[in-house]
Amino acid sequence: MGERNIGHPAWAGFGQGRCAVQPEATYDIFRKTSDKDATWVESVTGLEHAKKRMLRLASTTPGAYLLYDPRIAAFIEPFAESA
């Protein structure tokens, strides 16, 4: 029996001068509960969506919210000039 390759349509042409589509990053939103603690709220796909969601959460439940980027294993400042 021959070798069988299973591919995904997004990979078609990969390595043939075409770019593979990278999925948007997923971020975790946390709400600070004290100076040292935070509670996980939800995961959101895409930085722009995460920013909008944090603003919406803050408008309904005021407080400090944090955004965690698991790709770099760190909290990030989503509203900084470079974010």
N, C-alpha and C positions, 0 to 999 in steps of 0.2 A: 504494500500500500504506500502511495506517495505521500510526501509531506503536504500538509494542508495549511494554508495561510488564511487567517480571518482578518479582514480589514474593516475599516470604517470609511464611509464616503468622504469624510473631511480629510482623510489622509491621501486621497487620490492625487497623484502628481507630486507627492512629497519627495524631495531629492531630485526633482526633474525641473528645477528652475521656478517652482511655485512655492509659496509660503504655506505652511500649515497654520490653520486657525487656532489660536490659543484661547481657551475658555476664559471668561472673566473671572477674576479672583473673588473669593468669598471672604467676607469680613464678619467678625463677631462684635456685636454691640453689647456693652456692659453699662450698668447704671451704678455709679458710686454710692455706697451705703455708709461709708465712713472714710476717714483719711487713709485707711489701710485695706479696706474691703470693697468689693464690687460684686454685683449679681449679674449673671448672664441674662440678656433679654432675648436676643434672637440672632440668627445668621442672615446676612444679606449678600446678594451677588452684585458685584460692581461697586466701585468707589463712589460714583455719582449717586447711585441709588442709596448707598449707605449714608452719605451726607444728608440727603433729603429725608431719609427715615429718622436720623438722629434729630433733625430739626422738628419733625412732626412729633416725635416722642417727647421732646423737651417742651413743646407747646401744650401737650395734654397732661404730662406728668413732669413738672419742673424738677430739675436736678442736673447733676453733672453726668455726662455720658462719655464713655471711652470707646475707642475703636481699635480692635485687635486684628493685626494682619498675621495669620498663621504661616504665611510664606517666609516671613522674617522673624517669626516668634517674638513679636514686640507690639506694644501699643503705639499707634501713630497719631499724629495731629492732622486730622482730615481737612481742617480749614486753614492750614498754613499755605503760604504762597506757592510752594513747590508741590503740594499734594494735589 
